[in-house]
Amino acid sequence: MIEAEMNPGLLLNGTICFAITLSSLAFAWVLSQNKETYNENSKPALFSLIIFWIIVGLTYLPTTARMFTAYIGNQEIDAILYFITAIPFAFIPVPLVFFIIYVITGSAKVGEYIALAFTIIGAAYLIFVYNNGIVGPMVTEWGSIFMINSDTAINLYLIGLFVIPTSMILGLLLLILLQKMPKRIRYRTTLPLVAISFVFDFILTDMIAIVDVMQMFARLFVLIGTVLAYLAYFPPIAFQEKLGIQEQMGAIHFGESADPNIDFFLQDKSENS
């Protein structure tokens, strides 16, 4: 094992984690500041997105501290921080599945029941992790890696908390592609989902990585996903021109077009109810 004090790559790793923390929490704050511009029908979906980005930030806050702790060679604190990180990590799918179910069905009650099921699965994952412990850390040039000492916990997360939400995201994207909608709304619908999928998939890759380079690249892509999500809501003028959506978005303030992707789907549900 390489001595931690000789690994400046850990500082870069920690900086990326800190950037993820700041960007995701800042994005959640910006969304919350615009909550009054959303109609009552859209607010449950909005709040679930806010919670999602807060949980992402809370996952990478102790992870940031982990990298700097690993750099100074304190393995005990590194392990404690890993267990702390596992708590928000286990519940990342909960607001995500609520958002998808609510957007598709328009029913907050159904979304709550499904979210509760994923909360129970997340709690079960934590129980297996805490009961069976972890192996490590393996401090390398670019990262500090732990391995979960429970195949059950890994399989529970892969099957219950990863495959199903990912399939739901892909299903919602397919539903969007089959719908006829203005280009502006299609942009505002697909890019947030692609960004969320980026973040969700690479957080999992990060947590199960057994190679330091894979851990670094996974965290870099989580950061990219957060930036993509921000661009979905606040696209620069040059970006709008390149996509050909400037005319449709230029004269519309954020508050007036607050999440048309949510409104578009919920409109049909409210009309049919």
C-alpha positions as semicolon CSV with decimal commas, in nm:
position;residue;x (nm);y (nm);z (nm)
1;M;0,000;0,000;0,000
2;I;0,131;0,343;-0,094
3;E;0,172;0,585;0,194
4;A;-0,121;0,823;0,205
5;E;0,096;1,126;0,266
6;M;0,253;1,073;-0,075
7;N;-0,076;1,075;-0,265
8;P;-0,165;1,426;-0,388
9;G;-0,419;1,256;-0,615
10;L;-0,634;1,219;-0,304
11;L;-0,654;1,597;-0,283
12;L;-0,787;1,612;-0,639
13;N;-1,034;1,337;-0,557
14;G;-1,152;1,528;-0,250
15;T;-1,183;1,848;-0,452
16;I;-1,410;1,676;-0,706
17;C;-1,625;1,541;-0,420
18;F;-1,647;1,888;-0,270
19;A;-1,749;2,031;-0,609
20;I;-2,027;1,769;-0,631
21;T;-2,143;1,863;-0,280
22;L;-2,155;2,235;-0,354
23;S;-2,314;2,204;-0,698
24;S;-2,587;1,959;-0,595
25;L;-2,679;2,150;-0,277
26;A;-2,672;2,480;-0,467
27;F;-2,897;2,334;-0,735
28;A;-3,140;2,209;-0,469
29;W;-3,141;2,557;-0,316
30;V;-3,211;2,726;-0,651
31;L;-3,500;2,488;-0,716
32;S;-3,643;2,555;-0,370
33;Q;-3,625;2,932;-0,424
34;N;-3,852;2,895;-0,727
35;K;-4,110;2,671;-0,558
36;E;-4,372;2,948;-0,547
37;T;-4,375;2,962;-0,927
38;Y;-4,496;2,601;-0,949
39;N;-4,864;2,512;-0,943
40;E;-4,992;2,280;-0,670
41;N;-5,002;1,989;-0,912
42;S;-4,628;2,012;-0,978
43;K;-4,500;2,078;-0,627
44;P;-4,477;1,714;-0,508
45;A;-4,254;1,631;-0,806
46;L;-4,050;1,946;-0,747
47;F;-3,996;1,863;-0,379
48;S;-3,885;1,510;-0,468
49;L;-3,622;1,655;-0,703
50;I;-3,505;1,894;-0,433
51;I;-3,472;1,606;-0,186
52;F;-3,287;1,398;-0,446
53;W;-3,020;1,665;-0,499
54;I;-2,991;1,729;-0,125
55;I;-2,926;1,358;-0,066
56;V;-2,661;1,359;-0,340
57;G;-2,492;1,652;-0,166
58;L;-2,512;1,482;0,173
59;T;-2,358;1,168;0,023
60;Y;-2,053;1,353;-0,103
61;L;-2,006;1,581;0,197
62;P;-1,862;1,304;0,422
63;T;-1,697;1,153;0,115
64;T;-1,506;1,480;0,073
65;A;-1,390;1,456;0,434
66;R;-1,296;1,091;0,372
67;M;-1,053;1,179;0,096
68;F;-0,877;1,444;0,303
69;T;-0,872;1,210;0,604
70;A;-0,718;0,939;0,387
71;Y;-0,459;1,190;0,269
72;I;-0,338;1,248;0,625
73;G;-0,345;0,873;0,691
74;N;-0,624;0,845;0,951
75;Q;-0,787;0,514;0,855
76;E;-1,020;0,493;1,156
77;I;-1,191;0,823;1,076
78;D;-1,195;0,721;0,709
79;A;-1,396;0,409;0,800
80;I;-1,635;0,602;1,025
81;L;-1,701;0,852;0,746
82;Y;-1,769;0,564;0,505
83;F;-2,043;0,434;0,733
84;I;-2,187;0,787;0,757
85;T;-2,183;0,816;0,378
86;A;-2,374;0,488;0,347
87;I;-2,681;0,642;0,514
88;P;-2,777;0,902;0,249
89;F;-2,645;0,673;-0,026
90;A;-2,896;0,402;0,071
91;F;-3,190;0,637;0,024
92;I;-3,095;0,812;-0,301
93;P;-3,350;0,604;-0,503
94;V;-3,642;0,702;-0,274
95;P;-3,716;1,056;-0,405
96;L;-3,623;0,943;-0,755
97;V;-3,886;0,669;-0,773
98;F;-4,146;0,901;-0,618
99;F;-4,073;1,158;-0,889
100;I;-4,109;0,905;-1,171
101;I;-4,424;0,744;-1,033
102;Y;-4,584;1,082;-0,966
103;V;-4,504;1,219;-1,310
104;I;-4,645;0,906;-1,478
105;T;-4,954;0,849;-1,262
106;G;-5,023;1,194;-1,115
107;S;-5,093;1,024;-0,781
108;A;-4,891;1,134;-0,478
109;K;-5,041;0,846;-0,277
110;V;-4,909;0,582;-0,517
111;G;-4,572;0,757;-0,524
112;E;-4,557;0,755;-0,144
113;Y;-4,630;0,381;-0,125
114;I;-4,361;0,298;-0,379
115;A;-4,114;0,533;-0,208
116;L;-4,187;0,363;0,126
117;A;-4,102;0,025;-0,027
118;F;-3,768;0,159;-0,147
119;T;-3,707;0,315;0,195
120;I;-3,747;-0,030;0,353
121;I;-3,507;-0,181;0,099
122;G;-3,256;0,096;0,172
123;A;-3,283;0,032;0,545
124;A;-3,229;-0,341;0,487
125;Y;-2,918;-0,257;0,284
126;L;-2,781;-0,050;0,574
127;I;-2,848;-0,331;0,821
128;F;-2,646;-0,577;0,613
129;V;-2,364;-0,326;0,568
130;Y;-2,341;-0,244;0,939
131;N;-2,377;-0,606;1,052
132;N;-2,117;-0,747;0,811
133;G;-1,876;-0,455;0,810
134;I;-1,638;-0,338;0,542
135;V;-1,290;-0,431;0,420
136;G;-1,028;-0,161;0,391
137;P;-0,938;0,108;0,337
138;M;-0,707;0,050;0,046
139;V;-0,546;0,391;0,007
140;T;-0,391;0,436;-0,336
141;E;-0,251;0,720;-0,536
142;W;-0,594;0,846;-0,642
143;G;-0,847;0,721;-0,390
144;S;-0,946;0,546;-0,071
145;I;-1,143;0,229;-0,139
146;F;-1,358;0,017;0,090
147;M;-1,530;-0,307;-0,005
148;I;-1,860;-0,413;0,152
149;N;-1,820;-0,744;0,331
150;S;-2,166;-0,864;0,233
151;D;-2,274;-1,007;-0,101
152;T;-2,634;-0,978;0,018
153;A;-2,599;-0,602;0,066
154;I;-2,442;-0,560;-0,278
155;N;-2,707;-0,772;-0,451
156;L;-2,983;-0,595;-0,260
157;Y;-2,863;-0,259;-0,385
158;L;-2,792;-0,375;-0,739
159;I;-3,130;-0,544;-0,786
160;G;-3,362;-0,355;-0,554
161;L;-3,221;-0,004;-0,551
162;F;-3,043;0,026;-0,885
163;V;-3,189;-0,191;-1,160
164;I;-3,553;-0,104;-1,088
165;P;-3,510;0,278;-1,065
166;T;-3,285;0,277;-1,372
167;S;-3,550;0,079;-1,563
168;M;-3,810;0,332;-1,450
169;I;-3,597;0,620;-1,582
170;L;-3,556;0,446;-1,918
171;G;-3,928;0,374;-1,929
172;L;-4,013;0,738;-1,864
173;L;-3,767;0,849;-2,133
174;L;-3,934;0,610;-2,378
175;L;-4,274;0,751;-2,282
176;I;-4,144;1,102;-2,349
177;L;-4,010;1,003;-2,691
178;L;-4,352;0,864;-2,785
179;Q;-4,529;1,186;-2,687
180;K;-4,581;1,480;-2,920
181;M;-4,458;1,795;-2,749
182;P;-4,282;2,124;-2,831
183;K;-3,906;2,110;-2,867
184;R;-3,858;2,329;-2,560
185;I;-4,058;2,091;-2,342
186;R;-3,881;1,787;-2,487
187;Y;-3,548;1,949;-2,401
188;R;-3,659;2,036;-2,047
189;T;-3,798;1,684;-2,005
190;T;-3,521;1,464;-2,135
191;L;-3,210;1,645;-2,015
192;P;-3,303;1,638;-1,643
193;L;-3,372;1,266;-1,669
194;V;-3,046;1,201;-1,853
195;A;-2,862;1,407;-1,589
196;I;-3,031;1,221;-1,304
197;S;-2,949;0,890;-1,471
198;F;-2,585;1,001;-1,507
199;V;-2,565;1,091;-1,141
200;F;-2,752;0,785;-1,016
201;D;-2,557;0,533;-1,224
202;F;-2,214;0,674;-1,150
203;I;-2,279;0,712;-0,777
204;L;-2,334;0,337;-0,773
205;T;-2,018;0,285;-0,979
206;D;-1,835;0,504;-0,729
207;M;-1,955;0,307;-0,427
208;I;-1,870;-0,037;-0,569
209;A;-1,544;0,067;-0,740
210;I;-1,244;-0,148;-0,653
211;V;-1,000;0,051;-0,867
212;D;-0,897;0,406;-0,778
213;V;-0,913;0,533;-1,138
214;M;-1,269;0,400;-1,172
215;Q;-1,361;0,582;-0,851
216;M;-1,217;0,909;-0,983
217;F;-1,390;0,886;-1,320
218;A;-1,722;0,790;-1,159
219;R;-1,709;1,100;-0,939
220;L;-1,615;1,317;-1,234
221;F;-1,922;1,194;-1,422
222;V;-2,142;1,258;-1,118
223;L;-2,020;1,618;-1,131
224;I;-2,091;1,633;-1,505
225;G;-2,443;1,501;-1,441
226;T;-2,506;1,775;-1,185
227;V;-2,393;2,040;-1,434
228;L;-2,619;1,888;-1,701
229;A;-2,915;1,909;-1,464
230;Y;-2,843;2,278;-1,405
231;L;-2,820;2,341;-1,780
232;A;-3,158;2,173;-1,823
233;Y;-3,321;2,444;-1,615
234;F;-3,095;2,739;-1,696
235;P;-2,958;2,689;-2,050
236;P;-2,711;2,957;-2,167
237;I;-2,810;3,159;-2,472
238;A;-2,541;2,993;-2,686
239;F;-2,673;2,652;-2,582
240;Q;-3,028;2,755;-2,672
241;E;-2,913;2,876;-3,015
242;K;-2,731;2,551;-3,084
243;L;-3,040;2,347;-2,996
244;G;-3,273;2,579;-3,183
245;I;-3,492;2,652;-2,881
246;Q;-3,405;3,019;-2,830
247;E;-3,727;3,156;-2,976
248;Q;-3,935;2,924;-2,765
249;M;-3,751;2,997;-2,441
250;G;-3,612;3,346;-2,488
251;A;-3,920;3,542;-2,387
252;I;-4,022;3,301;-2,111
253;H;-3,896;3,352;-1,758
254;F;-3,812;3,053;-1,545
255;G;-4,110;3,115;-1,319
256;E;-4,349;3,112;-1,613
257;S;-4,221;2,788;-1,756
258;A;-4,160;2,613;-1,427
259;D;-4,100;2,252;-1,512
260;P;-4,327;2,207;-1,813
261;N;-4,214;1,845;-1,823
262;I;-4,407;1,787;-1,500
263;D;-4,704;1,997;-1,606
264;F;-4,722;1,827;-1,946
265;F;-4,775;1,481;-1,799
266;L;-4,987;1,587;-1,502
267;Q;-5,224;1,784;-1,722
268;D;-5,358;1,464;-1,881
269;K;-5,394;1,296;-1,542
270;S;-5,593;1,587;-1,398
271;E;-5,817;1,606;-1,704
272;N;-5,893;1,236;-1,692
273;S;-5,962;1,226;-1,321
